[in-house]
Amino acid sequence: MENINREHPEYIARKAMWKQYKDLYAGGERLRANAADYLVRRHKEPGEIYQERLNRVFYENYIGSIVDWYAATLIRRAPAVSIEGSDGAAKDYFNILSANCDLKETSLSEFFRQRFVQTLVYGCSYAVVDFPRATGAALTRAEEDASGRSRAYLVDYSPEEVINWNHDETGGLEWAVIRTSCLQQSKVTDPAVGAGDAVDLLRPGELQDLPQGGRRKPG
């Protein structure tokens, strides 16, 4: 378990900074909830006075406005996707992908607008091409298409979720460890909703579950 959750030295050095950048971009109630991280208590300041200042904290969110302005300006008009060739099935697939690239009804242009915003906030962003999970192998390509197994889609991961990695000699990503969390409730009769963690090892062409006891980020 310890090796699975090992964090890269660069991740350790940056994760506090990423949290601060996310707070400053989001502003509003998120920043108010974390106001103690930014509003320093004065020397010998009584606790009730400091708490009152925390309750009254105000933040003019210029950072969020600037980032969103750049994103809106860059993608003022949705990019046009032109698909060439005579393969009708390929054209149909890319038309579907363009309209719903992540199985959450997100268009391709909106997906990459969100990745651009995330890059402006964090300094980087990750996207993975994945396929639906299936039990057993499809016997034919037609069976694979009919069952939806061939329907590739995009999954986004923030820098806070990519906790460890290694680069090859050319600078490419050789592997990465992705740790995600989500609230889960197996049955409606469960007494409480719990947080579940999942850890995956990503290699080119492969996404492998690691024994963590959680589940993967929903696709």
Buried (B, 14 or more C-beta within 10 A) or exposed (E): EEEBBEEBEEBEEBBEEBEEBBBBBBBEEEBBEBBEEEBEBEEEEEEEEBEEBBEEEEBEBEBBEEBBEEBEEEBEEEEEEEEEEEEEEEEEBBEEBBEBBBBEEBBBBBBBBBBBBBBBBBEEBBBBEBBEEEEEEBEEEEEBBEEEBBBEBBBBBBBBBBBBBEEEEEEEBBBBBBBBEEEBEEEEEEEEEEEBEBBBBBEEEEBEEBEBEBEBBEB
